[in-house]
Amino acid sequence: MFGVSAKQVEDRLVIRWQFSKIEIPFAQITSVTLDDTYGGSEPSAIRIGPVNGTTERILIRTTQQSYILFTNSLNLYPAIKTLLTHSAS
């Protein structure tokens, strides 16, 4: 099983998991936080990654949709925050 990954491509955050690819323009991202609830605090959010057996839940809010990334990677949240910071400058 492939883990959830995120990288910057031009002005977008590209999230990949298994055969899925989600592209979010940085201009639409309003916040990136850790979600400490088990299944995610937003019922309408798009869930990416295996829900069971993961320790990290990253909530990405945009102007149109919210996304919850389920992962065991402790480095993914700081990496996304860094990409967001660099894209703003």
C-alpha positions, 0 to 999 in steps of 0.5 A: 500500500502506498502512503499519502504524499504531498509535493508542490507542482507550480502553484498547487499542492499535489496530494497522492495516495495509491492511484488518487491524485488531488491538486489544490491551488495554494491560493485556495488553502485557508488553513492546515492543522492537525485534527485530533479526532479519530474520524475527522472533525468535519463530516463533509471532508474528503478523506485521503489515506487509510483511516484505521491504524494511522496516528496523524490526521491533517486537516486542510481547509480550502475555500471550497472543500476540506480534506483530511489526510490519514497517515503515520508520517510525522513529517508530512504535516511540517512538510505541507506547512513549509510548502504553504509558507514558501508559496506565500513568499 
